[in-house]
Amino acid sequence: MYIDICINAISQTDFGLFVDNTKLLGEASASQIQRDLDALTEKFEEWQLSPNVARCCIVDLGRQNPKYSYKMKGIDLTESTCEKDLGVILSLDLKPEKYIGLFV
């Protein structure tokens, strides 16, 4: 059900899904990404699901990324420089040796 909701709500950006984890990714404009976040939030509310906005974050990759801000449910999403995702550390500088301690 969760995957079906996401597939039907997200239309402007590329995305990745794994169980209850969703990533919006690709070279979409800020307005396209925000539209998809709004549509996804609306679909969740329609199905009486509630995304954990506190666990949602933005990781901007690329040197010339303009670093836009985004909202879900009217709340600004936090920006992060390093996130652990499915056991893999994703950092802006892509240097895993700095984050070895997180694997313990």
Backbone as CSV, one residue per row, in Angstrom:
resi,resn,N_x,N_y,N_z,CA_x,CA_y,CA_z,C_x,C_y,C_z
1,MET,0.826,-1.182,0.000,0.000,0.000,0.000,0.876,1.253,0.000
2,TYR,1.915,1.273,0.846,2.797,2.431,0.947,3.453,2.732,-0.403
3,ILE,3.973,1.706,-1.045,4.646,1.888,-2.334,3.667,2.396,-3.381
4,ASP,2.450,1.862,-3.397,1.440,2.305,-4.344,1.112,3.784,-4.136
5,ILE,1.002,4.225,-2.879,0.730,5.628,-2.579,1.849,6.499,-3.142
6,CYS,3.092,6.097,-2.915,4.240,6.882,-3.380,4.295,6.947,-4.899
7,ILE,4.101,5.815,-5.537,4.170,5.776,-7.001,3.103,6.669,-7.621
8,ASN,1.910,6.684,-7.039,0.825,7.497,-7.582,0.958,8.977,-7.243
9,ALA,1.693,9.322,-6.199,1.798,10.725,-5.779,2.969,11.444,-6.429
10,ILE,4.081,10.745,-6.632,5.299,11.390,-7.131,5.305,11.353,-8.652
11,SER,5.316,12.531,-9.266,5.265,12.565,-10.727,6.342,13.461,-11.345
12,GLN,6.901,14.366,-10.565,7.831,15.357,-11.115,9.299,14.938,-11.004
13,THR,9.631,14.098,-10.049,11.026,13.757,-9.777,11.234,12.254,-9.828
14,ASP,12.509,11.852,-9.926,12.847,10.440,-9.795,12.810,10.097,-8.312
15,PHE,12.590,8.832,-8.009,12.543,8.450,-6.603,12.998,7.018,-6.434
16,GLY,13.383,6.700,-5.210,13.755,5.344,-4.846,12.941,4.927,-3.630
17,LEU,12.518,3.670,-3.614,11.707,3.158,-2.505,12.329,1.890,-1.954
18,PHE,12.325,1.771,-0.642,12.728,0.533,0.015,11.925,0.434,1.302
19,VAL,11.033,-0.510,1.380,10.117,-0.720,2.496,9.398,0.594,2.802
20,ASP,9.697,1.262,3.912,9.011,2.513,4.243,9.938,3.717,4.092
21,ASN,10.923,3.590,3.231,11.927,4.626,3.040,11.834,5.143,1.603
22,THR,11.651,6.444,1.435,11.495,7.035,0.109,12.532,8.120,-0.099
23,LYS,13.133,8.151,-1.275,14.096,9.184,-1.633,13.631,9.865,-2.905
24,LEU,13.551,11.184,-2.878,13.337,11.944,-4.106,14.723,12.321,-4.588
25,LEU,15.007,12.075,-5.841,16.352,12.332,-6.332,16.332,12.729,-7.794
26,GLY,17.457,13.182,-8.259,17.580,13.561,-9.654,17.742,15.051,-9.818
27,GLU,17.734,15.455,-11.043,17.929,16.866,-11.376,16.599,17.541,-11.650
28,ALA,15.790,17.636,-10.642,14.495,18.302,-10.763,14.611,19.713,-10.201
29,SER,13.707,20.566,-10.609,13.714,21.926,-10.066,13.165,21.914,-8.646
30,ALA,13.463,22.955,-7.901,12.982,23.067,-6.521,11.457,23.020,-6.478
31,SER,10.812,23.673,-7.429,9.338,23.681,-7.422,8.780,22.291,-7.726
32,GLN,9.454,21.515,-8.596,8.994,20.156,-8.884,9.123,19.268,-7.648
33,ILE,10.245,19.392,-6.952,10.450,18.587,-5.745,9.422,18.968,-4.682
34,GLN,9.192,20.257,-4.493,8.221,20.697,-3.487,6.820,20.222,-3.847
35,ARG,6.449,20.258,-5.136,5.135,19.754,-5.558,4.985,18.275,-5.212
36,ASP,6.048,17.493,-5.447,5.986,16.067,-5.121,5.910,15.840,-3.611
37,LEU,6.631,16.617,-2.835,6.528,16.507,-1.372,5.115,16.829,-0.903
38,ASP,4.523,17.868,-1.475,3.147,18.243,-1.120,2.160,17.156,-1.512
39,ALA,2.326,16.608,-2.720,1.426,15.551,-3.192,1.567,14.295,-2.347
40,LEU,2.798,13.970,-1.980,3.045,12.801,-1.147,2.412,12.974,0.233
41,THR,2.589,14.147,0.812,1.994,14.440,2.115,0.467,14.362,2.048
42,GLU,-0.099,14.902,0.980,-1.552,14.867,0.799,-2.064,13.430,0.694
43,LYS,-1.349,12.596,-0.054,-1.740,11.190,-0.193,-1.641,10.455,1.141
44,PHE,-0.563,10.742,1.892,-0.432,10.117,3.213,-1.618,10.471,4.100
45,GLU,-1.988,11.742,4.122,-3.116,12.174,4.948,-4.425,11.539,4.486
46,GLU,-4.572,11.399,3.170,-5.764,10.754,2.617,-5.884,9.316,3.126
47,TRP,-4.752,8.629,3.274,-4.731,7.243,3.748,-4.501,7.157,5.260
48,GLN,-4.617,8.285,5.941,-4.442,8.382,7.387,-3.084,7.859,7.847
49,LEU,-2.057,8.165,7.060,-0.668,7.866,7.411,0.007,9.183,7.746
50,SER,1.002,9.137,8.579,1.675,10.366,8.966,3.184,10.215,8.791
51,PRO,3.785,10.956,7.853,5.240,10.871,7.708,5.920,11.477,8.927
52,ASN,7.041,10.907,9.314,7.816,11.429,10.433,8.717,12.544,9.901
53,VAL,8.195,13.759,9.901,8.915,14.901,9.326,10.239,15.133,10.041
54,ALA,10.300,14.831,11.326,11.548,15.017,12.083,12.670,14.131,11.556
55,ARG,12.338,13.007,10.930,13.361,12.118,10.382,13.655,12.397,8.909
56,CYS,12.906,13.285,8.305,13.130,13.641,6.905,14.219,14.702,6.837
57,CYS,15.065,14.621,5.830,16.116,15.627,5.698,16.488,15.810,4.231
58,ILE,17.266,16.834,3.996,17.756,17.163,2.663,19.261,16.930,2.648
59,VAL,19.748,16.202,1.662,21.184,16.059,1.431,21.426,16.563,0.015
60,ASP,22.023,17.732,-0.099,22.307,18.330,-1.406,23.667,17.858,-1.891
61,LEU,23.672,17.164,-3.014,24.930,16.697,-3.592,25.284,17.541,-4.804
62,GLY,26.551,17.699,-5.051,27.012,18.468,-6.204,27.540,19.828,-5.793
63,ARG,28.628,20.217,-6.390,29.277,21.479,-6.020,28.449,22.701,-6.394
64,GLN,27.683,22.605,-7.452,26.922,23.765,-7.901,25.443,23.631,-7.564
65,ASN,25.127,22.794,-6.604,23.754,22.624,-6.167,23.316,23.885,-5.431
66,PRO,22.205,24.505,-5.832,21.784,25.771,-5.221,21.253,25.641,-3.793
67,LYS,21.060,24.430,-3.287,20.644,24.185,-1.895,19.355,24.914,-1.518
68,TYR,18.278,24.478,-2.118,16.962,25.026,-1.799,16.460,24.446,-0.483
69,SER,15.497,25.095,0.104,14.859,24.552,1.304,13.492,24.004,0.904
70,TYR,13.047,22.986,1.640,11.780,22.322,1.349,10.991,22.158,2.629
71,LYS,9.675,21.968,2.483,8.782,21.811,3.633,7.908,20.579,3.456
72,MET,7.556,19.987,4.582,6.525,18.947,4.627,5.600,19.309,5.767
73,LYS,4.317,19.308,5.499,3.314,19.663,6.509,3.604,21.030,7.125
74,GLY,4.149,21.945,6.324,4.435,23.294,6.794,5.699,23.415,7.623
75,ILE,6.441,22.339,7.778,7.656,22.329,8.594,8.872,22.273,7.675
76,ASP,9.853,23.156,7.929,11.092,23.140,7.149,11.846,21.845,7.394
77,LEU,12.275,21.197,6.318,13.095,19.993,6.453,14.526,20.406,6.786
78,THR,15.163,19.643,7.639,16.538,19.958,8.025,17.503,19.571,6.917
79,GLU,18.594,20.292,6.848,19.637,19.995,5.870,20.733,19.214,6.574
80,SER,21.233,18.186,5.926,22.249,17.340,6.520,23.440,17.204,5.585
81,THR,24.620,17.037,6.157,25.824,16.829,5.341,26.237,15.371,5.343
82,CYS,25.628,14.549,6.201,25.995,13.139,6.296,24.803,12.352,6.836
83,GLU,24.388,11.325,6.132,23.270,10.489,6.562,23.605,9.020,6.386
84,LYS,23.163,8.212,7.330,23.298,6.769,7.219,22.000,6.243,6.624
85,ASP,22.104,5.499,5.540,20.922,4.997,4.851,21.142,3.545,4.461
86,LEU,20.340,2.665,5.023,20.438,1.235,4.746,21.864,0.721,4.958
87,GLY,22.525,1.243,5.982,23.870,0.803,6.325,24.988,1.476,5.561
88,VAL,24.640,2.388,4.672,25.643,3.096,3.870,25.655,4.563,4.290
89,ILE,26.857,5.105,4.465,26.990,6.510,4.831,27.063,7.346,3.560
90,LEU,26.179,8.319,3.453,26.175,9.245,2.329,26.595,10.602,2.862
91,SER,27.741,11.094,2.378,28.237,12.389,2.840,28.516,13.277,1.640
92,LEU,28.536,14.569,1.889,28.762,15.520,0.805,30.136,15.370,0.178
93,ASP,31.149,15.062,0.996,32.497,14.946,0.441,32.808,13.531,-0.052
94,LEU,31.906,12.583,0.189,32.036,11.192,-0.258,33.325,10.530,0.224
95,LYS,33.789,10.893,1.421,34.994,10.306,2.003,34.599,9.436,3.189
96,PRO,34.411,8.138,2.987,33.916,7.273,4.061,34.872,7.114,5.235
97,GLU,36.179,7.318,5.041,37.120,7.108,6.135,36.847,8.032,7.318
98,LYS,36.200,9.155,7.099,35.885,10.077,8.183,34.740,9.564,9.044
99,TYR,33.993,8.569,8.585,32.769,8.145,9.249,32.811,6.688,9.687
100,ILE,34.007,6.116,9.780,34.165,4.701,10.153,33.462,4.414,11.474
101,GLY,33.549,5.309,12.457,32.964,5.095,13.770,31.465,4.885,13.739
102,LEU,30.790,5.343,12.704,29.344,5.184,12.621,28.929,3.757,12.281
103,PHE,29.884,2.946,11.794,29.559,1.570,11.411,29.589,0.623,12.595
104,VAL,30.119,1.050,13.733,30.293,0.167,14.890,28.961,-0.176,15.494
